Amino acid sequence: MRPNLLLILTDQQRADTIAARSPYAFLQTPHLDRLAATGVWFDAMYAEMPECVPARSMILTGRYGHETGVMGNRQRLSPDAPTFVHRLKQQGYYTQAIGKMHFNPVREPHGFDRLLLAEELPGTRDEDDYLGFLNSVGYGHVREPHGIRREYYYVPQVSQLPDAYHATTWIGDRTVDFIQHPPDRPWFLYISFIKPHPPFEPTIPFLSRYDPDELPLPVGWEGVTGPKFELLEAQDYMKWTDRVDINLVRLIKAAYYACITQIDVQIGRILDALERTQQRSRTVVVFSSDHGELLGDHRHFGKRAFYAGACRVPLILSWPGVLPENVVRQEIVGHQDFHDFFLDAAGMTRSALRGWAEGTRREGRQYLFGELFEGESALYMAVSSEWKYQYSPNGATEHLMNLTEDPSEQRDYSREQPEVRNAMRQALVEFFRQHGYSHPLNDAEDDLKVMPRTALKWPRNRQNTRWS
């Protein structure tokens, strides 16, 4: 009997935010801990493209942005792009999505039989199911139900909604309803929470869960030693976080963790519903996030970086009776592996990710590669079990990190380990050459492109509510 498939995705959640696998004892994630105890945790799970739309496109297709044309949030995944959802539907699965999809057009199905949408920046009330719900319960007047953006984007704020009507709860409610009234055939359900993506606006029950004074300082806050990446400087300016004091940093962290605990409650409701309806034993659950959040590490905020806070995300695979329980794996994995894993679970292929989870596949990756944007904004990564190398053609900025000796990624080993740096740089060159993607390469295509250092002129985030 083919199993049901459940993908739970959060937005902008770091890998170190789940208590069971975090150095931070203060975290409150009992239900994610419970899920981890029933499955396999991957300690080296990376977002190869740490921005919303590219990461989500990679999850659905298993292909990099230079293959799909989605190199940043402003590109769209073609309606003709083959997704694993299409394949599941062709094999008789009922396919449904709930929450934030970030599709363009917003109702483009990409293989889903049904979409119940709660988008971060909806265009009209009619195209967003969550906005319709708010209107039906008397909260249609709330213009920014996911938090006030613009200059308040990284200013912690209390939700304008009661917890029962918050988007996090709405997504949980719709998921529980689906599980309690399942279709009469195997199903694939993709649920996508908007949080903990900024604005950080937990509801009243969660707002004061974390004491800001008890939270640790961000990595490198008191003494940044790494190279200057123009992309991160521009991102900070855009997000109004180029000048932030330590009091605000601690409040940001407290609100960010509160949003995750708020999600964790919904995870518990979903797991309870699976158990109550006797579907848990035949449901594969995958939990992850599209990218992380720097949260002040290296004195930067946001995503769009290959530091751990931005590109390392959680990954839990739970498959009762097939995968081991309460196990940690060290193989390097990424969003590109999700595509084949879901097809594997449906009995259509065999995936490396399942083999690593089972412990039956002995050979892991030597390198995983990352990319984001093109031209002056471009950023690339190569990561192995011991080393990570990130490079921007803007000013030929590079950073070699030793993940064993300096897991906080504050030192730059480029000069003292030139052989390692050159090997990882060449691995990136070969990766792009093999893919026939010449944009990151110099004219001779034997090295990475070098461009004069140029300050990126990104405008301040002045996003206003668009829907009507």
C-alpha positions as CSV (number, residue, x, y, z in Angstrom):
1,M,0.0,0.0,0.0
2,R,1.4,3.4,-1.0
3,P,2.0,5.8,1.9
4,N,0.5,9.2,2.3
5,L,3.1,12.0,1.9
6,L,3.2,15.2,4.1
7,L,5.7,18.0,3.4
8,I,5.7,20.6,6.2
9,L,7.7,23.7,5.2
10,T,8.4,26.8,7.3
11,D,9.8,30.1,6.0
12,Q,13.2,31.4,7.1
13,Q,13.8,28.9,10.0
14,R,17.4,28.2,11.0
15,A,18.7,24.7,11.7
16,D,19.5,25.6,15.3
17,T,16.0,26.4,16.3
18,I,14.7,23.0,17.3
19,A,15.5,22.1,20.9
20,A,16.2,18.4,20.2
21,R,19.2,19.4,18.0
22,S,20.1,22.8,19.2
23,P,22.8,24.1,21.7
24,Y,20.1,26.4,23.1
25,A,18.3,24.8,26.1
26,F,15.8,27.7,26.3
27,L,14.0,26.7,23.0
28,Q,10.4,25.5,23.3
29,T,9.7,23.1,20.5
30,P,8.3,19.9,22.1
31,H,6.3,18.8,19.1
32,L,9.2,19.2,16.6
33,D,11.3,17.4,19.2
34,R,8.7,14.6,19.2
35,L,8.8,14.5,15.4
36,A,12.6,14.3,15.4
37,A,12.4,11.4,17.9
38,T,10.4,9.4,15.4
39,G,12.7,9.9,12.4
40,V,16.0,10.9,10.9
41,W,17.6,14.3,11.4
42,F,20.1,15.5,8.8
43,D,22.7,17.7,10.5
44,A,24.2,19.0,7.2
45,M,21.0,20.1,5.4
46,Y,21.6,23.2,3.2
47,A,19.5,25.5,1.2
48,E,21.4,25.7,-2.1
49,M,19.5,28.8,-3.0
50,P,18.7,30.7,0.2
51,E,15.8,32.9,-1.0
52,C,12.1,32.0,-1.0
53,V,11.1,31.4,-4.7
54,P,14.4,29.8,-5.8
55,A,14.4,27.4,-2.9
56,R,10.8,26.4,-3.4
57,S,11.3,25.9,-7.1
58,M,14.3,23.7,-6.3
59,I,12.2,21.6,-3.9
60,L,9.5,21.0,-6.5
61,T,11.8,20.3,-9.5
62,G,15.1,19.1,-8.0
63,R,16.9,21.5,-10.3
64,Y,19.0,24.6,-9.8
65,G,17.9,28.1,-10.7
66,H,20.2,28.3,-13.7
67,E,18.3,25.3,-15.0
68,T,14.8,26.5,-14.3
69,G,15.4,30.2,-14.8
70,V,14.5,31.0,-11.2
71,M,17.6,32.8,-9.8
72,G,15.8,35.1,-7.5
73,N,12.4,36.1,-6.1
74,R,11.6,38.2,-9.2
75,Q,11.6,35.1,-11.5
76,R,8.8,32.7,-11.8
77,L,8.8,28.9,-12.2
78,S,7.4,28.1,-15.7
79,P,3.9,26.5,-15.7
80,D,5.6,23.8,-18.0
81,A,8.3,23.0,-15.4
82,P,8.0,19.3,-14.4
83,T,7.5,18.9,-10.7
84,F,7.3,15.8,-8.5
85,V,3.8,16.9,-7.7
86,H,2.8,16.3,-11.4
87,R,4.4,12.8,-11.2
88,L,2.5,11.9,-8.0
89,K,-0.8,13.1,-9.5
90,Q,-0.2,11.0,-12.6
91,Q,0.3,8.0,-10.3
92,G,-3.1,8.5,-8.7
93,Y,-2.2,10.6,-5.7
94,Y,-4.5,13.4,-4.6
95,T,-2.4,16.5,-4.3
96,Q,-3.2,19.5,-2.1
97,A,-1.3,22.6,-0.9
98,I,-2.1,24.8,2.1
99,G,-0.4,28.1,3.0
100,K,2.3,30.1,1.3
101,M,3.2,28.8,-2.2
102,H,4.8,31.9,-3.7
103,F,3.5,30.9,-7.2
104,N,3.2,33.4,-10.0
105,P,0.4,33.5,-11.1
106,V,-0.7,32.7,-7.6
107,R,-3.2,30.0,-8.7
108,E,-0.8,28.2,-11.1
109,P,-1.3,24.6,-9.9
110,H,2.1,23.1,-10.7
111,G,0.5,19.7,-10.3
112,F,-1.8,20.3,-7.3
113,D,-5.4,19.3,-7.4
114,R,-6.3,22.1,-4.9
115,L,-4.7,25.2,-3.5
116,L,-5.7,26.8,-0.2
117,L,-3.6,29.9,-0.1
118,A,-2.3,32.2,2.6
119,E,0.3,34.3,0.8
120,E,2.7,36.7,2.4
121,L,1.9,39.5,-0.1
122,P,-1.5,38.7,-1.6
123,G,-2.7,40.7,-4.6
124,T,-6.5,40.6,-4.1
125,R,-8.8,39.2,-1.5
126,D,-10.4,36.9,-4.1
127,E,-7.1,35.1,-4.9
128,D,-6.2,34.5,-1.2
129,D,-8.2,32.0,0.8
130,Y,-6.9,33.3,4.1
131,L,-8.0,36.9,3.4
132,G,-11.4,35.6,2.5
133,F,-11.5,33.8,5.9
134,L,-10.5,37.0,7.8
135,N,-13.3,38.9,6.0
136,S,-15.8,36.2,7.0
137,V,-15.0,36.4,10.7
138,G,-15.0,40.2,10.9
139,Y,-11.3,41.0,10.5
140,G,-11.3,42.1,6.9
141,H,-10.3,45.5,8.0
142,V,-6.8,44.3,9.0
143,R,-4.7,45.5,6.1
144,E,-1.4,43.8,7.1
145,P,-2.5,40.5,8.8
146,H,1.1,39.1,8.6
147,G,2.7,42.1,10.3
148,I,3.6,45.7,9.3
149,R,6.4,45.9,6.7
150,R,8.3,48.9,5.4
151,E,10.6,50.4,8.2
152,Y,8.9,48.1,10.7
153,Y,10.0,45.0,8.8
154,Y,12.5,43.9,11.5
155,V,10.8,45.7,14.5
156,P,9.2,43.0,16.7
157,Q,5.4,43.6,17.0
158,V,2.4,41.8,18.4
159,S,0.0,40.4,15.9
160,Q,-3.1,42.5,15.1
161,L,-5.1,39.3,15.2
162,P,-6.2,36.9,18.0
163,D,-4.4,33.6,18.0
164,A,-7.4,31.7,16.7
165,Y,-7.4,33.9,13.5
166,H,-3.6,34.1,12.9
167,A,-2.3,32.7,9.6
168,T,-0.2,30.1,11.5
169,T,-3.4,28.8,13.2
170,W,-5.4,29.0,10.0
171,I,-2.9,26.8,8.2
172,G,-2.9,24.3,11.1
173,D,-6.8,24.3,11.2
174,R,-7.0,23.6,7.4
175,T,-4.4,20.8,7.7
176,V,-6.2,19.1,10.6
177,D,-9.4,19.3,8.7
178,F,-7.8,17.7,5.6
179,I,-6.4,14.9,7.8
180,Q,-9.7,14.3,9.4
181,H,-11.5,14.1,6.1
182,P,-8.9,12.5,3.8
183,P,-9.5,11.6,0.1
184,D,-10.3,8.0,-0.7
185,R,-6.8,7.4,-2.2
186,P,-3.2,8.1,-1.2
187,W,-2.5,11.8,-0.8
188,F,0.3,14.3,-0.9
189,L,-0.2,17.4,1.3
190,Y,2.2,20.3,1.1
191,I,1.7,22.8,4.0
192,S,3.7,25.9,4.1
193,F,3.8,28.3,7.1
194,I,4.5,32.0,6.4
195,K,6.5,32.3,9.6
196,P,9.0,32.8,11.1
197,H,9.6,35.1,8.1
198,P,9.6,38.7,9.1
199,P,7.8,40.7,10.2
200,F,8.1,38.9,13.6
201,E,4.6,39.3,15.0
202,P,3.7,36.4,17.3
203,T,0.3,36.4,19.0
204,I,-0.3,37.3,22.6
205,P,0.1,33.8,24.0
206,F,3.6,33.5,22.6
207,L,4.9,37.1,22.6
208,S,6.5,36.8,26.0
209,R,7.7,33.2,25.9
210,Y,11.4,34.2,25.6
211,D,13.2,36.7,27.9
212,P,15.4,38.9,25.6
213,D,18.0,39.4,28.4
214,E,18.6,35.6,28.6
215,L,19.3,35.2,24.8
216,P,22.8,34.9,23.6
217,L,24.4,37.5,21.4
218,P,24.6,36.8,17.7
219,V,27.7,35.1,16.3
220,G,30.4,37.7,15.8
221,W,28.3,40.6,17.1
222,E,31.1,42.0,19.2
223,G,33.9,41.6,16.6
224,V,33.3,40.9,12.9
225,T,36.4,39.4,11.3
226,G,35.0,38.0,8.0
227,P,35.1,39.6,4.5
228,K,32.7,42.3,3.4
229,F,30.1,41.0,0.9
230,E,28.3,43.8,-0.8
231,L,25.1,41.7,-1.2
232,L,24.8,41.5,2.6
233,E,25.4,45.2,3.0
234,A,22.7,45.9,0.5
235,Q,20.3,43.5,2.2
236,D,20.8,45.1,5.5
237,Y,20.1,48.6,4.1
238,M,17.0,47.2,2.3
239,K,15.7,45.7,5.5
240,W,16.3,48.8,7.7
241,T,18.8,46.7,9.7
242,D,22.0,48.6,8.8
243,R,22.0,50.3,12.2
244,V,20.7,48.1,15.0
245,D,21.6,48.2,18.7
246,I,21.9,45.2,21.0
247,N,18.5,45.8,22.7
248,L,16.7,45.6,19.4
249,V,18.7,42.5,18.4
250,R,17.6,40.7,21.6
251,L,14.0,41.6,21.0
252,I,14.2,40.4,17.4
253,K,15.6,37.1,18.5
254,A,12.8,36.7,21.2
255,A,10.1,37.4,18.7
256,Y,11.6,35.1,16.1
257,Y,11.8,32.2,18.5
258,A,8.3,33.0,19.6
259,C,7.0,32.6,16.0
260,I,8.7,29.2,15.9
261,T,7.1,28.0,19.1
262,Q,3.7,29.2,17.8
263,I,4.3,27.0,14.7
264,D,5.3,24.1,17.0
265,V,1.9,24.1,18.6
266,Q,0.4,23.5,15.1
267,I,2.9,20.7,14.4
268,G,1.6,19.0,17.5
269,R,-2.0,19.4,16.4
270,I,-1.1,17.9,13.0
271,L,0.7,14.9,14.5
272,D,-2.2,14.3,16.9
273,A,-4.7,14.3,14.0
274,L,-2.6,11.8,12.1
275,E,-2.5,9.5,15.2
276,R,-6.2,10.1,16.0
277,T,-7.3,9.0,12.5
278,Q,-4.8,6.1,12.5
279,Q,-3.0,7.5,9.5
280,R,0.4,8.1,11.2
281,S,1.7,4.6,10.5
282,R,1.2,5.1,6.8
283,T,2.2,8.7,6.4
284,V,5.7,9.9,5.5
285,V,6.4,13.2,7.1
286,V,9.1,15.6,5.9
287,F,9.8,18.8,7.9
288,S,12.1,21.5,6.6
289,S,12.4,25.2,5.8
290,D,13.2,27.1,2.5
291,H,16.2,29.0,4.0
292,G,17.4,30.4,7.3
293,E,17.8,33.8,9.0
294,L,21.1,35.4,9.9
295,L,19.5,36.9,13.0
296,G,22.4,39.3,13.6
297,D,25.2,36.8,13.0
298,H,28.2,38.5,11.5
299,R,26.2,41.7,12.1
300,H,23.8,40.9,9.3
301,F,20.1,40.0,9.1
302,G,18.0,38.1,6.6
303,K,18.8,35.3,4.1
304,R,20.7,35.6,0.8
305,A,24.0,34.3,2.3
306,F,25.9,31.1,2.7
307,Y,26.7,31.6,6.4
308,A,25.1,28.8,8.5
309,G,22.3,31.0,9.9
310,A,21.0,31.7,6.4
311,C,21.7,28.4,4.5
312,R,21.5,25.6,7.1
313,V,18.0,24.5,7.7
314,P,16.3,21.7,9.6
315,L,15.4,18.4,7.9
316,I,13.5,15.6,9.6
317,L,12.4,12.5,7.7
318,S,9.9,10.3,9.5
319,W,8.6,7.2,7.8
320,P,7.2,4.7,10.3
321,G,8.4,1.1,9.8
322,V,10.8,2.1,7.0
323,L,13.3,4.7,8.3
324,P,15.0,4.4,11.7
325,E,13.9,6.5,14.6
326,N,15.8,9.1,16.6
327,V,18.8,8.9,14.4
328,V,21.2,11.7,13.2
329,R,22.9,11.6,9.8
330,Q,25.9,13.6,8.7
331,E,25.6,13.3,4.9
332,I,25.4,16.6,3.1
333,V,22.0,17.0,1.6
334,G,19.9,19.8,0.0
335,H,16.6,20.8,-1.4
336,Q,17.5,19.2,-4.7
337,D,17.1,15.8,-2.9
338,F,13.4,16.2,-2.0
339,H,12.2,15.6,-5.6
340,D,13.5,12.1,-5.8
341,F,12.7,11.2,-2.2
342,F,9.0,11.8,-2.6
343,L,9.0,9.8,-5.9
344,D,10.9,7.1,-4.0
345,A,8.3,7.0,-1.2
346,A,5.6,6.6,-3.8
347,G,7.4,3.6,-5.3
348,M,8.5,5.3,-8.5
349,T,12.3,5.4,-8.2
350,R,15.2,5.0,-5.7
351,S,16.7,8.1,-4.1
352,A,20.0,8.9,-2.5
353,L,18.3,10.7,0.4
354,R,16.4,7.6,1.4
355,G,19.6,5.5,1.2
356,W,21.4,8.0,3.5
357,A,18.4,8.0,5.9
358,E,18.3,4.2,6.1
359,G,22.0,4.0,6.4
360,T,22.2,1.7,3.4
361,R,24.0,4.1,1.1
362,R,27.6,4.5,2.2
363,E,28.9,7.0,-0.3
364,G,28.0,10.6,0.4
365,R,28.6,13.8,-1.5
366,Q,32.1,15.3,-1.7
367,Y,30.6,18.7,-2.3
368,L,27.2,20.5,-2.4
369,F,27.0,23.6,-4.5
370,G,25.0,26.8,-4.0
371,E,24.1,29.8,-6.1
372,L,22.0,32.9,-5.9
373,F,21.5,35.8,-8.4
374,E,23.8,36.9,-11.3
375,G,26.2,39.7,-12.0
376,E,27.2,42.1,-9.2
377,S,24.7,40.5,-6.8
378,A,25.8,36.9,-7.4
379,L,26.9,34.6,-4.6
380,Y,28.2,31.0,-4.9
381,M,29.0,28.2,-2.4
382,A,30.8,24.9,-2.3
383,V,30.6,22.9,1.0
384,S,32.1,19.7,2.1
385,S,32.0,17.9,5.4
386,E,34.9,20.0,6.7
387,W,35.1,23.1,4.6
388,K,32.8,25.8,3.2
389,Y,33.8,28.3,0.5
390,Q,31.6,31.2,-0.6
391,Y,32.4,33.6,-3.4
392,S,31.0,36.8,-4.9
393,P,32.4,38.1,-8.2
394,N,31.7,41.6,-6.8
395,G,35.2,42.6,-5.7
396,A,36.3,38.9,-6.0
397,T,35.2,38.5,-2.4
398,E,35.8,35.0,-1.0
399,H,35.6,33.3,2.4
400,L,37.0,29.9,3.3
401,M,35.5,28.4,6.5
402,N,36.7,25.4,8.5
403,L,33.5,23.9,9.8
404,T,35.4,21.7,12.3
405,E,37.8,24.2,13.9
406,D,35.6,27.2,13.6
407,P,31.9,26.2,13.4
408,S,30.9,29.8,14.1
409,E,32.4,30.7,10.7
410,Q,34.2,33.8,11.9
411,R,37.7,33.1,10.6
412,D,38.8,33.3,7.0
413,Y,41.2,30.5,6.1
414,S,41.7,31.6,2.5
415,R,45.3,32.7,2.9
416,E,46.5,30.1,5.3
417,Q,44.9,27.2,3.4
418,P,45.4,28.2,-0.3
419,E,45.3,24.6,-1.5
420,V,41.9,24.0,0.0
421,R,40.6,27.3,-1.2
422,N,41.8,26.6,-4.8
423,A,40.3,23.1,-4.7
424,M,36.9,24.3,-3.7
425,R,37.0,27.2,-6.1
426,Q,37.9,24.8,-8.9
427,A,35.1,22.4,-7.8
428,L,32.6,25.3,-8.3
429,V,34.1,26.0,-11.7
430,E,33.8,22.4,-12.8
431,F,30.2,22.2,-11.5
432,F,29.2,25.2,-13.6
433,R,31.1,23.9,-16.7
434,Q,29.5,20.5,-16.4
435,H,26.1,22.2,-16.3
436,G,26.9,24.4,-19.3
437,Y,26.3,27.5,-17.3
438,S,29.0,30.0,-18.1
439,H,27.6,33.2,-16.4
440,P,29.7,32.7,-13.2
441,L,32.9,32.0,-15.2
442,N,35.6,34.2,-16.8
443,D,35.9,34.4,-20.6
444,A,38.3,31.4,-20.7
445,E,35.8,29.5,-18.4
446,D,38.7,28.2,-16.3
447,D,38.0,30.3,-13.2
448,L,35.3,32.3,-11.5
449,K,34.4,35.7,-12.8
450,V,36.0,38.8,-11.2
451,M,34.2,42.1,-11.2
452,P,35.2,45.5,-9.7
453,R,33.9,46.0,-6.2
454,T,30.7,48.0,-6.5
455,A,28.3,49.0,-3.8
456,L,24.8,47.6,-4.6
457,K,22.1,50.3,-4.7
458,W,19.1,48.4,-3.2
459,P,16.3,50.7,-2.1
460,R,14.7,50.5,1.4
461,N,11.9,48.1,1.8
462,R,8.8,50.2,1.4
463,Q,6.4,47.4,0.6
464,N,2.8,48.4,1.2
465,T,-0.3,46.3,1.2
466,R,-1.4,45.6,-2.3
467,W,-4.6,43.6,-2.0
468,S,-8.1,45.1,-2.3
